[in-house]
Amino acid sequence: MENHEHIVYMLKCADNTLYTGYTNDLEHRVKMHEEGKGAKYTRGRGPFQVVFMEQFPTKEEALQREHQIKQLTRKGKAQLIRDKLKEVMQYEHTKEL
């Protein structure tokens, strides 16, 4: 059984574009992007902001989700980010009660 996290993430680049990727170590992956070694697309587009993240129990599920997200339009991705933010805000609110 694998002991890694399987994470699908979206970065907002300095030029306001979005990049979607998969990793099992988000902190390290973002560092690689910042150093220009992450992905060809992100080279020269930093600094980056992680705007979306989902965790999965298996690499297969994460890669399927990454593919689904990459098929979305920019508008669809923005909606996904907003929905996830609402979910986080609701969680934070209920935690305080």
DOKOLVEX-595232 format. One record per residue (C-alpha): x, y, z; residue number from 1. Coordinates in Angstrom, 1 decimal. Example, Ala and Ser with C-alpha at 12.3 -4.5 7.8 and 13.67 -1.06 7.14 Angstrom:
BEGIN
> 12.3/-4.5/7.8/1
> 13.7/-1.1/7.1/2
END
This chain:
BEGIN
> 0.0/0.0/0.0/1
> 1.3/3.4/-0.9/2
> 1.9/5.9/1.8/3
> 2.0/9.1/-0.3/4
> -0.6/11.8/-0.8/5
> -1.9/12.1/-4.3/6
> -2.7/15.7/-5.0/7
> -4.3/17.5/-7.9/8
> -3.5/21.3/-7.7/9
> -4.0/24.5/-9.6/10
> -1.6/27.3/-9.7/11
> -2.4/30.9/-10.6/12
> 0.6/32.2/-12.4/13
> 1.8/35.8/-12.3/14
> 0.4/36.4/-15.8/15
> -3.0/35.4/-14.5/16
> -3.1/32.0/-16.3/17
> -3.9/28.7/-14.5/18
> -1.8/25.6/-14.4/19
> -3.2/22.2/-13.3/20
> -0.9/19.4/-12.2/21
> -0.5/16.3/-10.1/22
> 2.0/15.6/-7.3/23
> 2.6/13.6/-4.2/24
> 4.5/16.4/-2.5/25
> 2.8/19.8/-3.1/26
> 5.4/21.9/-1.2/27
> 8.3/20.4/-3.2/28
> 6.4/20.7/-6.5/29
> 5.6/24.4/-6.0/30
> 9.3/25.0/-5.1/31
> 10.3/23.2/-8.4/32
> 7.9/25.5/-10.3/33
> 9.3/28.6/-8.6/34
> 12.8/27.4/-9.6/35
> 11.7/27.0/-13.2/36
> 12.1/23.2/-13.1/37
> 8.4/22.3/-12.5/38
> 6.8/22.2/-15.9/39
> 7.6/23.8/-19.3/40
> 4.4/25.8/-19.1/41
> 5.2/27.5/-15.8/42
> 8.7/28.6/-16.7/43
> 9.0/32.3/-16.4/44
> 5.4/32.7/-15.2/45
> 6.1/32.9/-11.4/46
> 5.5/33.7/-8.7/47
> 2.7/31.2/-8.2/48
> -0.3/31.0/-5.9/49
> -1.9/27.6/-5.1/50
> -5.6/28.3/-5.7/51
> -7.0/24.8/-5.7/52
> -6.0/21.4/-4.2/53
> -7.7/18.0/-3.9/54
> -6.3/14.9/-2.3/55
> -7.0/11.3/-3.4/56
> -6.3/7.9/-2.0/57
> -4.7/6.6/-5.2/58
> -2.6/8.0/-8.0/59
> -5.0/6.7/-10.6/60
> -7.9/8.7/-9.1/61
> -5.8/11.8/-8.9/62
> -4.7/11.5/-12.5/63
> -8.3/11.0/-13.7/64
> -9.3/14.1/-11.8/65
> -6.4/16.1/-13.2/66
> -7.5/15.1/-16.7/67
> -11.1/16.1/-16.0/68
> -10.0/19.5/-14.7/69
> -7.7/20.1/-17.8/70
> -10.8/19.6/-20.0/71
> -12.6/22.5/-18.3/72
> -12.7/26.0/-19.7/73
> -11.1/28.8/-17.7/74
> -14.6/29.7/-16.5/75
> -15.2/26.1/-15.4/76
> -11.9/26.1/-13.5/77
> -12.8/29.4/-11.9/78
> -16.1/28.0/-10.7/79
> -14.3/24.9/-9.3/80
> -12.0/27.2/-7.3/81
> -14.9/29.3/-6.0/82
> -16.8/26.1/-5.0/83
> -13.8/24.8/-3.1/84
> -13.3/28.1/-1.4/85
> -17.0/28.1/-0.3/86
> -16.5/24.6/1.1/87
> -13.4/25.7/3.1/88
> -15.2/28.8/4.4/89
> -18.2/26.7/5.5/90
> -15.9/24.2/7.2/91
> -14.1/27.0/9.0/92
> -17.4/28.6/10.1/93
> -18.8/25.3/11.5/94
> -15.5/24.6/13.2/95
> -15.9/27.9/15.2/96
> -19.4/27.1/16.5/97
END
